[in-house]
Amino acid sequence: MNAPFDKIILGDIVTTETILKSGYVALRGETIAAIGQGAPPPAGETLDHSGKLVLPGLVDGHMHTSSALGWAGIENASRSAAAGGVTTCCDMPYDIPAPVTNADLLAQKIKVVNATSHVDMALYGTILKTGGVPAIPDLAAAGISAFKLSTYEYDPVRFPRIDHPTMVAAFAEIATTGLPVAIHNEDQELVERLTAEAKAAGRTDPIMHCRTRPPLAESMADLEIFEIGLQTGAHVHIAHSSLARGFEIAEVFRRMGGASGFNATGEACIQYLCMTEEDVVRLKGKGKCNPPFRTAAEVELMWEALVAGKVQYVSTDHAPWPIERKLLDDIFACGAGLTGLQSFAPLMFTLLDERGLSVTMMATYCAERSAKMHGLWPKKGAIRVGSDADLVVLECGKFTFDEAEIQDLPNLRWSPYHGRPMRARVAATYLRGSCIWDGRQVLATPGSGRFVPRQAR
Ligand SMILES: [Zn+2]
């Protein structure tokens, strides 16, 4: 007779390939030990989610816990991740007061993650505006999942623009580590000139956010980063493409191939699959993010790119600015970034369902592919024997997203999706076999989550 399993989770099991109706996932300890359909084997405990969907816990490949509050933001952002079905966050390095630019700072951040996070967390590293290239090998060796650099400067220390010669040197060094480098892709000169002209004309209303960051600002940046990637052999990744054109450009560069290790990929944040310029007008500061929302026609092109498999993965770019930073009359004075962790799983399910697309695409684009790019798969992002038992359980039905339910600090409980009809809710989230969200409250405690180093170069 088989050794009994510790836990059995019953439900309709969603993988990237198929949906196992009336299936089960059997766990030993923190790990998936069996997957099947029909009568489940004996186990110490049975968790019955029959009639609900059981997916791999989402791997959000792009979010910011610490842009506004510093590392103190990790604790509460990870609570909203648990409630949103996200079991692994890949956190960006642009933290105040000091971004993650060397192995010492990374070690300090890892300690904070291990002490305070409610979900598992991979970490990006970055470089100083000047003199940062020599720190690249140590950051890679210390387990970061990817590098992040920017063509656009928000702040010379926290979020600097890396100039072209430095970017060439950095990409060449990153290429030797085998890690990808994600790039914030906006052309500084174009955006600055257009913004100055708008301000001079007295136009600080919401739509001017879109007008001062036109598609050209994005595609110009895409071209230069891929050219440098082709030259240096690095895997260059557009951190967020709001344009289907970004994925086409990536595809063209992939075809050109070239130097060993060269790759060109791009990511779609979920907002670019559903939000439009009209939403910026409606939401004002709460609809401001960079790149901005585009037209409804562009959203359709984004879906074509996703369905065609051209998008590497879908992320949230969660960047929870305190609400007081979003309610300013001058759109240029508002913080850029949206909350999105807690709405991630319900919204992705809803968008797929509204278009008649399979929920298996959520397992592919919000778990497997992000985990693969960050070197975490198959430990993360998979329902497979041997993978961490990270699972999200979705209950289908008619729901409405309510920002008041966001599991974060009071002034971070706002959402661009407030009031949006949702076709599913997160009924439970499991992190390495433990229930961390039961559909009503976060059961994880600070430190339930762990730092996850990149598993493979
Ligand atoms: Zn971001």
Residues whose N, C-alpha, C, O or C-beta is under 5 A from the ligand:
A	BS01	ZN	D317
